[in-house]
Structure formats: C-alpha cells, structure tokens
C-alpha cells in the first residue's frame, strides 16, 4: 500500500498488486472506511459505539472568523496542518466549514479572490449557492452518532457544539479521530473488526 497524506494523517491508500506493484488494485479513502464502519456497526469492540464524544473529541478546535481573509484561513490550515477549519460569526457561533476542498475550481482567473475576499464571501461566491450547514453534534453524543453523521452527510469532520441551540464550538471529531479510536479499541481489547 502507498499512503497519500493530507494534514496530519493518511487520507487515501493506493492498494497495489503484491507481484506487480505498478498494477493498481484500488484507492481506499477515509470516507470508504467510514462507510465500512457504518455498515458494520455490530462489529465494534464491546461498548465502543457508546463512547461519549466528549471523551475523544479534539477540544478547542481551530476556528476563523467569517470576516477574516481567505488567505488567513489558508495560512491557519497550513500552520496547523489541518485540512479544514470551522468558520464562526462575531458571536463565536459556527456558521460554516472551510476546507482544502473549497479550493476546487480555483484557476488563474479567480485566484485574486483568495487575497481580497473574506472567508464567508469566498464560500458564498465560489459555491454559487447557499452555504451548506456545517454538521455538528453535542458533547453527549456517542461514537455511533459521529459515524452516522459523517456517513449520511459525506463529511470529514463533525463539530461539537455546546448544545443544539448554542452553536459555540467546543470540539471537533475528524474521520482520522474515528479511525484512530477504533484502531486503539481493537488493539487494546484484542478484538478484530471483520
């Protein structure tokens, strides 16, 4: 296998033939793994599906104010080695998600937008539609809720907000976090998730 890294973790694996390493068998993405986990929920190691999010989320996630420049958001991604960050309003409430994927479609004709637009202006302009609501859960949610949210919405990160009504981010869970947690649980409990 050949790892294709993004940020702090592997995002895709190239699966090649053992005999002919130039023969590509498959490309497995983190979302492929999330889908597999979702479809095999019954195979989780004992009680793993019920682990509370507040026990494994990353606390104090990196956020950027919606009025900050896109280049500041990109700098924050680079400095922190993340592939996405939350976008908050002036009250500190989650309003959007900004990720490397939002750069799709950038070409020489519109690259100047990265320097002069705010994050929210850029997302609204480049997406040419209403912004998708960022996906979030509360600290009392469990691992199964995270996996289901990621799977159903095809998202790589789920924000953890104080409550359903108070969308102040207090944490974040990424696909990498889910895979790390399940790997840790399987290896420490000596169970194999098949």
Beta strands, then each sheet from edge to edge (+ up, - down):
strand 1: 2-6
strand 2: 9-16
strand 3: 24-29
strand 4: 58-59
strand 5: 63-65
strand 6: 84-88
strand 7: 94-99
strand 8: 136-138
strand 9: 157-161
strand 10: 169-174
sheet 1: 1+ 2- 3+
sheet 2: 4+ 10- 9+ 8+
sheet 3: 5+ 6+ 7-
end
